[in-house]
């Protein structure tokens, strides 16, 4: 199975069950299946892996922030509804 076909299949799946971590995992799998032929390609793959780790870290932080903001919004809506 070619990498192009895997990528197209991944993109064509239903978007209902996807979140940012699904996309990150797909990219990690694609990158891990690449076989660099030169040292330059190997360095690029290492950089891509490092960037994906950073993206994953920021995504977790954003999800935590969203959760906190949703809780605050609920509290504000509840207190506005009591008045």
Order of alpha helices (4+ residues) and beta strands (2+ residues): alpha-alpha-alpha
